[in-house]
Amino acid sequence: TGLAAISKVPALGWAQIVAYGGFCELSAGSDDWKTGTPGDYGFKVLTSSDPAEKTKKLSAEIANGRLAMMAIIGMFFQDGLTGSAWGDW
């Protein structure tokens, strides 16, 4: 099953995953976190200069992210119950 794969990764593998995630988080430049707006990289193609339009797009992004989180949790739950995340089609 998919959840059983978690136990197959050795402890050193998990340590490498956590260390790499920490490296990515800490090497991004902490000065930008203190002085800038989080997530604002000056790239305005997907966002907008209009505050109302930007709020609408960011709200849609948050809603889509929440939907994706619920979907993956549902797949984990189904995998835990049945042993197959996709069902027996």
N, C-alpha and C positions, 0 to 999 in steps of 0.2 A: 504494500500500500504506500501511498505518498507520505503519510505521516511516519511510517516506519523508516523512511530514508533518513530522517533526522538522526536516529540513533546510529546510523552507519558512518556518519562523519566523525573522525577521531577528534579528541580534545584539542590537539594541535591545529587541526583544520578550523575549528571554531575560534581558537585564539587568533589565527591569521585573519579570519573574516572580521572579527571585532577590531583588531589592530588596524586593518586597512580602512575600515569605516571611520575609526578615530582619526587616522591620518588625513582622510579626505575632509573631515569636518574641521580639523584644526589647521590645515594648511591653506584654507581658503582666504585667509587674511582677516584677522580679528578687527583691524581698524575699520573695515567696511561695515562690520556689524554695529560698531559704536556710532558711526557718523552717517550712514546711509539708511535708506528704507529697505527692510529685508525683501529680497527678491527683485529689487529694482536694479537692473543691469543696464538701463538706458536703451533697451531694445523695445521699440514701440510698435512692432508689427502686430503682435498678438494682443497687446493691451491698447489703450487709447489715451490721448491727452485729455479727453473729456472725462471729468470725474464721475458723472452718472453712468457713462458707458463702461468705464473701467470697473466701477462697482458691480455692474450687471455681469460683466465677463468674469470677474473674480468670484462672484457668488455662484455662477454656473460651474466654475472649476471646482469649488469646494463641494458642491452638490454631486458632481461626477466622481470626485474622490471618495466621498462617503458611500456612494452607490457601489463603487469598486471594492471598498473595504467590506461592505455587507456581502457582496458576491463571493469574495474569497473566504470569508468566515463560513458562509453557507457550504462552500465546497469542502472546507476542513471538517465541518460537522458531518456532512454526508460521507466523507471518507472514513471518519471515525466510526460511524454507525454501520456502514455497509462494506467497507474495505475498498470501495471504488468511488473516486470523485466524480466520474462521469456516468455512473449507472451501467447497467448491463443492457445496452441497446441491442 
